[in-house]
Amino acid sequence: MSVSSVHLAADAYMVCLTHALSTEREEVMGLCIGEVDPSSRTVHISAVIMLRRSDKRKDRVEISPEQLSAASTEAERLAVQLNRPMRVVGWYHSHPHITVWPSHVDVQTQQSYQLMDDCFVGLIFAVFNEDKATKRHQVQVTCFQSINQSPEGEPPMYERIEIPLHILPKDTMSRPCLFMFVVVVVVY
């Protein structure tokens, strides 16, 4: 069963977007931290962790087990700090100069994460794209999960399913996101 919707805190969105805009030469990636409302199957993303690239191919991103473990530890730390249950609930990456839609590799990667947690979601930030009609640059964001579309007994054939994404406004930038935002601006 797929997630019903994703609520992304505006400050976490800004960190992801700034990270995505930090380079147009290669994809960037990170992990999303938050919580899942089991009754509504809504994922709430309140923080993100930017990750270093390990794959040398500019159009591939890979999350190592060590990075996933470190992010889980950070989610536990945030849970204590915020007095709320927090965990790694998804991943994000950029698509510079290409479509927002997930590639077949993205869909397969998403499926592998969903084997560990069926509420795990993927976000893609398509940046550095120009609208041909208006000649204006545009940013697009999508949220997705993978679903097996094969008939019973057939080999799996995974496709994306779009998940409604809601960016929730905030009056201020939270401390975890403010720290991440400063790191993005300073480091990149």
Secondary structure as UniProt FT lines:
FT   STRAND          5..9
FT   HELIX           10..20
FT   TURN            21..22
FT   STRAND          29..37
FT   TURN            38..41
FT   STRAND          42..51
FT   TURN            58..59
FT   HELIX           65..82
FT   STRAND          87..96
FT   HELIX           104..116
FT   TURN            118..119
FT   STRAND          121..130
FT   TURN            132..134
FT   STRAND          137..148
FT   TURN            152..153
FT   STRAND          158..162
FT   STRAND          165..168
FT   HELIX           175..187
//
